[in-house]
Amino acid sequence: MDGVEAIGYLGTALTITASAMTTMIPLRIIALVASVAVITYGMLIGSWPVVLTEAIQIPFNAFRLWQMIRLVRQVETAAEGDLSLDWLRPFGSAVRFRAGQTVFREGDDAGEMFYVENGSFRIPEYGIVVRPGGVVGELGLHSPGNTRTASLVCVEAGQALRISYSEVKQLYYQNPEFGFFFLKLTSERLFQGAQEQAQSRAATGLAAPTGAL
């Protein structure tokens, strides 16, 4: 086997390796290296269709790699900073709600969470108001049987982004680092909400509830 064939086999091996991987960042990196190897092989043997095919794939893999790295960094920054979930915007679909509308009830099946863009919403069981920039419904992802742990009612007409749990799970599976920081972020938000709730009830002289959201 000469050097040209070795490059071709290397490209093939890397392509197969990338196809078998499940985590997105390593997959994209290996796919890019595989494309470079295959392009080199194609140029050496004069197979321009092979070169063209791999050259087209490089920008797609490079863009997806950049997207995932940026997402992980945004989640990491949020988990270590202001707990913002703005990075969820690209994964949601806008839904309008009218005042008085019940978004979901305690005990309902949970398959999505909401990022509030405008208006205000209330969790009646605990008297908590969710305003723009807030996220609600994420705890159903972790609850037994994926059921709602509380209700949500629209107080002031507004809009929220609906993000399905399947989107979040997909990101979990594609990148374990994302999953770690997302879990850390939701846990910190839960503790923060419990603390704010306790302070609010202490200020009004009400007893603390026995359960968490």
LINCOR-V825368 format. One record per residue. N is the residue number from 1. RES is the residue in one small letter. PHI is phi in radians with two decimals (999 if undefined). PSI is psi in whole degrees, -180 to 180 (* if undefined). BURIAL is 1 if it has 9 or more other ideal C-beta (glycine too) atoms within 8 Angstrom, else 0. Layout:
((N & RES & PHI & PSI & BURIAL) (N & RES & PHI & PSI & BURIAL))
This chain:
((1 & m & 999 & 123 & 0) (2 & d & -1.52 & 179 & 0) (3 & g & -1.09 & -36 & 0) (4 & v & -1.13 & -46 & 1) (5 & e & -1.11 & -37 & 0) (6 & a & -1.07 & -41 & 1) (7 & i & -1.12 & -40 & 1) (8 & g & -1.10 & -45 & 1) (9 & y & -1.15 & -36 & 1) (10 & l & -1.09 & -45 & 1) (11 & g & -1.06 & -42 & 1) (12 & t & -1.12 & -45 & 1) (13 & a & -1.10 & -42 & 0) (14 & l & -1.18 & -37 & 1) (15 & t & -1.12 & -43 & 1) (16 & i & -1.13 & -41 & 0) (17 & t & -1.07 & -45 & 1) (18 & a & -1.09 & -40 & 1) (19 & s & -1.15 & -28 & 0) (20 & a & -1.53 & -9 & 0) (21 & m & -1.45 & 151 & 1) (22 & t & -1.95 & -24 & 0) (23 & t & -1.52 & 132 & 1) (24 & m & -1.25 & -42 & 1) (25 & i & -1.14 & -51 & 1) (26 & p & -1.05 & -37 & 0) (27 & l & -1.03 & -48 & 1) (28 & r & -1.15 & -38 & 1) (29 & i & -1.14 & -47 & 1) (30 & i & -1.10 & -39 & 1) (31 & a & -1.10 & -38 & 1) (32 & l & -1.16 & -44 & 1) (33 & v & -1.11 & -39 & 1) (34 & a & -1.09 & -42 & 1) (35 & s & -1.08 & -41 & 1) (36 & v & -1.08 & -44 & 1) (37 & a & -1.12 & -44 & 1) (38 & v & -1.19 & -39 & 1) (39 & i & -1.09 & -44 & 1) (40 & t & -1.05 & -45 & 1) (41 & y & -1.07 & -46 & 1) (42 & g & -1.07 & -39 & 1) (43 & m & -1.18 & -38 & 0) (44 & l & -1.20 & -31 & 0) (45 & i & -1.72 & -2 & 0) (46 & g & 1.31 & 27 & 0) (47 & s & -1.71 & 91 & 0) (48 & w & -1.26 & -30 & 0) (49 & p & -1.04 & -39 & 0) (50 & v & -1.13 & -44 & 1) (51 & v & -1.06 & -46 & 1) (52 & l & -1.11 & -43 & 0) (53 & t & -1.05 & -47 & 0) (54 & e & -1.25 & -35 & 1) (55 & a & -1.13 & -33 & 1) (56 & i & -1.23 & -35 & 0) (57 & q & -1.29 & -27 & 1) (58 & i & -1.02 & -49 & 1) (59 & p & -1.06 & -37 & 0) (60 & f & -1.13 & -47 & 0) (61 & n & -1.15 & -39 & 1) (62 & a & -1.14 & -41 & 1) (63 & f & -1.15 & -45 & 0) (64 & r & -1.13 & -37 & 1) (65 & l & -1.11 & -45 & 1) (66 & w & -1.08 & -42 & 0) (67 & q & -1.04 & -47 & 0) (68 & m & -1.21 & -40 & 1) (69 & i & -1.10 & -42 & 1) (70 & r & -1.11 & -41 & 0) (71 & l & -1.08 & -47 & 1) (72 & v & -1.07 & -42 & 1) (73 & r & -1.14 & -39 & 0) (74 & q & -1.14 & -43 & 1) (75 & v & -1.16 & -41 & 1) (76 & e & -1.08 & -44 & 1) (77 & t & -1.09 & -42 & 0) (78 & a & -1.13 & -41 & 1) (79 & a & -1.16 & -28 & 1) (80 & e & -1.77 & -2 & 0) (81 & g & -2.23 & -111 & 0) (82 & d & -1.58 & 6 & 0) (83 & l & 1.10 & 23 & 1) (84 & s & -1.21 & 144 & 0) (85 & l & -2.03 & 29 & 1) (86 & d & -1.05 & -29 & 0) (87 & w & -1.12 & -13 & 1) (88 & l & -1.36 & -14 & 1) (89 & r & -0.88 & -47 & 0) (90 & p & -1.11 & -15 & 0) (91 & f & -1.79 & 3 & 0) (92 & g & -1.95 & 164 & 1) (93 & s & -2.12 & 135 & 0) (94 & a & -1.25 & 136 & 1) (95 & v & -2.32 & 132 & 1) (96 & r & -1.62 & 142 & 0) (97 & f & -2.25 & 142 & 1) (98 & r & -1.69 & 157 & 0) (99 & a & -1.04 & 133 & 0) (100 & g & 1.58 & -9 & 0) (101 & q & -1.32 & 136 & 0) (102 & t & -1.54 & 120 & 0) (103 & v & -1.35 & -47 & 1) (104 & f & -2.76 & 163 & 1) (105 & r & -2.05 & 155 & 0) (106 & e & -1.01 & 132 & 0) (107 & g & 1.64 & -13 & 0) (108 & d & -1.14 & 156 & 0) (109 & d & -1.14 & 137 & 0) (110 & a & -1.93 & 127 & 1) (111 & g & -2.38 & 7 & 0) (112 & e & -2.81 & 160 & 1) (113 & m & -2.19 & 169 & 1) (114 & f & -2.27 & 137 & 1) (115 & y & -1.91 & 115 & 1) (116 & v & -1.34 & 123 & 1) (117 & e & -1.68 & -40 & 1) (118 & n & -2.74 & 168 & 0) (119 & g & 1.45 & -168 & 1) (120 & s & -2.57 & 151 & 1) (121 & f & -2.30 & 157 & 1) (122 & r & -2.31 & 139 & 1) (123 & i & -1.72 & 97 & 1) (124 & p & -1.09 & -31 & 0) (125 & e & -1.08 & -27 & 0) (126 & y & -2.17 & 1 & 1) (127 & g & 1.16 & 26 & 0) (128 & i & -1.66 & 133 & 1) (129 & v & -1.78 & 131 & 1) (130 & v & -1.84 & 118 & 1) (131 & r & -1.88 & 176 & 0) (132 & p & -0.88 & 135 & 1) (133 & g & 1.67 & -12 & 0) (134 & g & -1.54 & 154 & 1) (135 & v & -2.11 & 137 & 1) (136 & v & -2.44 & 147 & 1) (137 & g & 1.73 & -3 & 1) (138 & e & -1.27 & -22 & 1) (139 & l & -1.22 & -22 & 1) (140 & g & -1.09 & -24 & 1) (141 & l & -1.16 & -30 & 1) (142 & h & -1.80 & -11 & 0) (143 & s & -1.33 & 153 & 1) (144 & p & -1.03 & 126 & 0) (145 & g & 1.31 & 8 & 0) (146 & n & 0.89 & 55 & 1) (147 & t & -1.95 & 156 & 1) (148 & r & -1.21 & 134 & 1) (149 & t & -1.62 & -7 & 1) (150 & a & -2.85 & 172 & 1) (151 & s & -1.69 & 166 & 1) (152 & l & -2.43 & 126 & 1) (153 & v & -2.18 & 137 & 1) (154 & c & -1.36 & 122 & 1) (155 & v & -1.61 & -47 & 1) (156 & e & -2.13 & 125 & 0) (157 & a & -0.84 & 136 & 0) (158 & g & -2.95 & -167 & 1) (159 & q & -2.26 & 143 & 1) (160 & a & -2.39 & 151 & 1) (161 & l & -1.53 & 129 & 1) (162 & r & -1.64 & 121 & 1) (163 & i & -2.04 & 117 & 1) (164 & s & -1.29 & 149 & 0) (165 & y & -1.08 & -30 & 1) (166 & s & -1.10 & -35 & 0) (167 & e & -1.13 & -46 & 1) (168 & v & -1.13 & -43 & 1) (169 & k & -1.10 & -37 & 0) (170 & q & -1.07 & -42 & 0) (171 & l & -1.17 & -37 & 1) (172 & y & -0.98 & -52 & 1) (173 & y & -1.17 & -36 & 0) (174 & q & -1.28 & -30 & 1) (175 & n & -2.59 & 104 & 1) (176 & p & -1.02 & -31 & 0) (177 & e & -1.11 & -40 & 1) (178 & f & -1.04 & -45 & 1) (179 & g & -1.04 & -41 & 1) (180 & f & -1.09 & -49 & 0) (181 & f & -1.24 & -33 & 1) (182 & f & -1.15 & -43 & 1) (183 & l & -1.11 & -42 & 0) (184 & k & -1.10 & -41 & 1) (185 & l & -1.14 & -48 & 1) (186 & t & -1.15 & -35 & 1) (187 & s & -1.14 & -43 & 0) (188 & e & -1.15 & -38 & 1) (189 & r & -1.14 & -37 & 1) (190 & l & -1.12 & -47 & 1) (191 & f & -1.13 & -39 & 0) (192 & q & -1.12 & -45 & 1) (193 & g & -1.12 & -39 & 1) (194 & a & -1.13 & -39 & 1) (195 & q & -1.15 & -45 & 0) (196 & e & -1.11 & -39 & 0) (197 & q & -1.11 & -44 & 1) (198 & a & -1.10 & -41 & 1) (199 & q & -1.14 & -41 & 0) (200 & s & -1.13 & -42 & 1) (201 & r & -1.23 & -34 & 1) (202 & a & -1.15 & -36 & 0) (203 & a & -1.23 & -31 & 0) (204 & t & -1.68 & -5 & 0) (205 & g & 1.35 & 21 & 0) (206 & l & -1.63 & 153 & 0) (207 & a & -1.31 & 147 & 0) (208 & a & -1.25 & 145 & 0) (209 & p & -1.25 & 160 & 0) (210 & t & -1.49 & -18 & 0) (211 & g & -2.02 & 167 & 0) (212 & a & -1.84 & 165 & 0) (213 & l & -1.09 & * & 1))
